Amino acid sequence: MPTVLVLLADGFEEIEAFAPIDLLRRAGVEVTTAALGDGIHVTGRSGITAHADTPLAAVMETEFDLLFLPGGAGVKHLRADPRVRELVLKQHAAARWLAAICAAPTVLNDCGLLAGRRYTAHFSVAIELPAILANERIVTDGMITTSRGAGTAVEFGLHLVGLITGPEKSIDISKAICL
């Protein structure tokens, strides 16, 4: 069964995290949510408090098929945490999937992973990411997949399902949710 680690930091964009998590779990993927803080409760940008599966410290040595970074104001915490950089670089070095939505591609850029690649992100970070493909909803280049924002979260989640379980499962789930 494929495995995914989702990093949740205070201020994360709920739609961007929960829609892909839901779709991945519907596909039978083992999704682990990890809170950046010491505890397991993380509050999103809209004031919804999530109960993460684990603190990040508990999964630092665990390997996952995909590392997913949701966007929102919480990205500033992702960017400031050296453990996040360590995980991103370890995932990249192992040639395993990385996914980021909204402002979270800035984390990948901070790690030097977007140079020479095709990617998209939210328009609010276009100054930091000058090669952004602003009209693309989802871009996959190598083992890195990026998406624009909350409005692309369901499509992005289905895309991730297709990447790690195969397109048939993504199509089945798309039909099941009446997309």
Number of C-alpha atoms within 10 A of each C-alpha: 9 15 17 23 22 25 24 33 26 23 21 29 27 22 21 26 25 17 18 24 26 15 23 27 15 15 21 14 19 16 21 20 22 25 25 24 16 11 15 18 20 22 19 21 18 11 13 13 15 18 15 19 15 18 19 24 14 11 15 13 9 8 16 20 19 23 23 27 30 31 34 25 18 24 25 18 18 24 18 11 12 11 15 21 17 13 17 22 17 13 19 18 9 10 14 17 21 26 23 28 29 28 29 29 32 25 23 23 14 12 17 11 16 19 12 9 14 17 25 29 28 24 17 10 16 16 9 14 20 9 15 21 19 16 10 14 20 22 20 18 12 12 14 23 23 28 33 29 25 20 13 17 25 21 19 27 22 23 24 26 27 17 17 20 17 13 14 11 19 24 15 12 17 15 10 10 8 6 9
